[in-house]
Amino acid sequence: MSVLIKGGRIVTAADDYVGDVFVEDGRVSLLGASLDVTADKVIDAAGKIVMPGAIDPHTHIEMFFGGTTTCDDFTSGTVAAAFGGTTTLIDFCNQSPGQSPLVGLKDWHRRRESACVDVGAHMIMLDVNDQSLIDMKTLIDREGVTSFKLFMAYPGVLMVDDGALFKAMRVAGGNGAMTCIHAENGPVIQVLVQEAVAQGMRAPKYHATTRPSMRTARGPRESVS
């Protein structure tokens, strides 16, 4: 299918002019001030800026965490994205403890069928063992998953130890994939959270104060409003 977008304001790294954009099979093939081409669909973009869709590389849609699930499903989340000009998002899918990450990806594919924009998957690794390391290579080679996430925070929920981090990063790096690390000190934060809760400091603002960049040993303190 071909689309001709006519008379819009086109802004590139070098130019800013009113012109046309010709798209064939989902790819921009021509830009020009006044294109003489035939298209299956013509869009009048007069008075509008013509720009590519945004990419959101970090979303958690229908993600189960700590006894709750994020509120947007793939229908509502991607419709909202499209209305905001985001046409591609990369969402996190989870490996469940004791299961292969391939199972987590299969479940993610089932849920994302209602998406109305392009979606890709990061894989969160929670159970790094000999088989899941083999499965990581399968995800990279055959399933289009080229990025992984591991957590140093949230003990008992998402956190993995340094050995698991090292093994997973070695497999990812050796096979051309990327690794994203949630780099907080989970056990220390757990202590600060417990102290804050004991003092009745439960409001959302204390999420930040229990995760400071620098801190004395005196424990949590009231933040200044």
N, C-alpha and C positions, 0 to 999 in steps of 0.2 A: 504494500500500500504506500502511496505517496501523498505528502501533504505540502501545500504551499501556504506559507504564512506571509501575508502581504502588508506592506506599509507600516511596519512597526519600527520602533527605535531600536537599533542594533548597537550594542556596546561591546567592543572587544578590547583586548589589551592595547591595541594600537589605534582604533577608530571609534567614532561615535556618529552614526548617520541613520537616516530613515531608509529602509530597504526591505528586501524580501529574504525569506529563508525557505529553502527547498529541502524536504526530508524524504528520504527513500528507505523503506524497510527499517524505520526506527533510527536512522542515522542521518545527520545533517550532511548533505552532499554539495550544496551550493549556497553562497551568500552573494547578494548583489543589490545594487540600487533599484533595478527594475528588471526582474528575471522574466524571460520569455519561455516559460515551460508549462506543460500540461500536468495537472495533478488530480488524483482521485478526490481530494478534499481541499478546499480553499478556505482559509481563515483570515478575516479582516482584522488586522492588529493596529489599525490607525489610532494614534493617540496613546498607545501602550508600549511598554518596554518588553522586548522579546529576550528572554534569558533562559538558560538551562535550569532544570529543576534542581533543587538543593538535595544534598545527601546527608542524612542523619546517621552517623556511624555508631551510635550508642543508644539503643532502646531496650526496655524490659517490658515486653507485651505478654500479658497472661503469665507472668512469672510468679511461681510459688516461692515464698520466702518467709521463714519464721512464723508459719501458721496463717499467713495471709497471701492473697494473690493480687497482683497489680490490676487496677480497675478496668483498663482498656483491653478489649479483645482485638483481634486482627482486623475486624470490620471497623469498629469505631476509631481505633488508633490510626489506621492508614487513611481513613476518610479525613480525619483531622489533619493528618500530614499533607494530604493532597490539597486541601483548602489553604494550607499555609505555604504552598509552593514546594513542598518536599516530595519528590517523586521516587526516591530510593531510600531505604533504611536498612541498617544492619543490626539485627536483633540478637539478643543472647538466648541461647538454648542451653539447658542444663544436662550434664551427666548426673544421674542419680546414684548415690552410694550403692555399691554392689551390682550395678548394671553397666553395660557397655555404653560408651558415648554414642555409638551407632543407634542404640535404642532411643536415647535422648533426642537425636536428630530426627529419627522417624516420627516421634511424637510431635516435635516442632513442625515438621512438614504437614502433619495432619491438621494442626491448629492454624497454620498460616494460609490454608487454602482460601480463606475469605478475604485475603489482602487485596486491596485495589491499587497498590503501587508495587514497584519492584522491591523485593526483600532478599537479603542474604543473612547468613548465620555466623556469629561467633559461637564457639563452644566453651562453656565453663566446665573445667575439669575438677571433679570433687573426689574421685577415687583413682589415684594414679598407681597402677599395678602393671605387671608384665603384659597382660592382655590389652589393657586400655592404651598402653603405649603403642602396641601394634595397631590398635584401632585408630589412633591419632594419624598414623601414616595413611590408613585407608581413607580417612576423612579428607586429608590433603590431596591424595592422588585421585580419588574417585568421586568425592561428594562435594567438591567446591568449597570446603571449609578451609580457609587459609589463615585463620587467627584464633587464638585460644586465650582464655582468661583464667588466672588462678589468684586465690585470695590469701593474704597474710592476716586477715581480720575475720571476725565473726566465728569464734571458736565453737565447735560442735555443730555448725551449720554450713559454712562455706570454706573455712580455713583449712589449708593443707600445710604440711611441714616443709622445712627447707629441702629435705631430700626429694620430696615429690616435686617441688618447684624445679630443682636442678634436673631431674630426669625428664620432666615434660618440656622444659626449655631446650634441652639438648636434642630431643626428637624434633620439636618444632623448627629450631634453627637448622638442623641437619637436613630438613626436607623443604626449606624455603618458605616456611610459615612464620607468622609473627606471634609474639606472646605479650599479653597485657597483664601487668601485675597490680592488684589492689594492694598498695604498699603501706599498710598501717600495722602497728604492733598490736595484734589482737589481744593477747593476754593482758598487756598493760591497760589497754582501753577497757577491757572487761573489769579490771579493778576500779578504774575511775567511774565507770557506769554504776557499779554496785555502790560505791561511796555516794555518788550523786543521788541515786534512788533512795538510799537510807536517809538522806537529808531532805527528802521530799522534792528534789529538783527534777521534776518529770516533764516540764514544758518542752516543746520542740526546740527552743533555743539552746537547751543543754546538750543536744546532740553535738553541737559545735564545741561547747566548752569542755566536753569530755574527750575531745580529739584535738588538743592544742598542738601547735608546732613546737613550742617550748613550754616547759612547766616545772615548777618547783615541787618538792616532795610534800607540800602541805595539803594536797588533795584538791577536789573541786571547789571553786569559789563562785559566788554570784557574779554574773556578768553585769556590766554597766549598761543600762538601757540608754 
